[in-house]
């Protein structure tokens, strides 16, 4: 059983890759989607437990709300594999394993990309803004913490705003439009981090609307993304997006599948499996095209 938010483009690609890998290994998969609705996910968990599957693989819509359902599944003897984000101890104790991205590495990569890009553009100082995924979630906070820790080494580049884009391109564009307008009279924005590629695309869209160039030339606003997507690669190739990082759904889902197969086969697995993540820039994007641009349909 797999629970993910199917309308989300990243989740859809991860679902498709995971299901394909599991079916290739001879495992039947029933997929139930809740679109990040904790109440619906709880109903789906009850449905899954009643079906008595060999395992349940879950992306928790809410780390607190999922705990009672995890206990029910655990008490029913069903192995639980958690993916994407660590759960709090109250929920983690019921799990066989958690498979998560190295979110700290993603946050640090974003900061490093901006520093290198702004330096390449000739800036000796500048304002930096973040348009994040859903604030308050652990994966986002881990990225922000690592980002800010890295930026402290470069006090000439000041983080002036951290705003919630809720993993949505339209909202991210709206937030960026407000930030560009606000800081236009305050020295402008020299660096911007969109926590997913489509959020970075929203930032670039807002900049274009205001006549602000993005790239890595003198006077450009340097933009970096993450969660590399088919939308990000063309922007890098067009000279509009300087930086990116992995957490492609292909690599993530392949690790979910291999670890879940180990659980199903009775093998010992670590309590936490961390997927290695790396940053890259337009200078070395060619090496990441297959991972980031060729997602399952």
Secondary structure, DSSP 8 states (H G I E B T S, - for coil): -EEE-TTSHHHHHHHHHHHHHHHHTT----EEE-TT-HHHHHHHHHHHHHHT-SEEEE--S-TTTTHHHHHHHHHTT-EEEEEES---HHHHTT-SEEEEE-HHHHHHHHHHHHHHHHHHTT-SSEEEEEEESSTTSHHHHHHHHHHHHHHTT-TTEEEEEEEE-TT-HHHHHHHHHHHHHHHGGGT---EEEESSHHHHHHHHHHHHHTT--BSSSTT-BEEE--S--HHHHHHHHTTS--EEE---HHHHHHHHHHHHHHHHTT----SEEEE---EEETTSGGGGHHHHH----
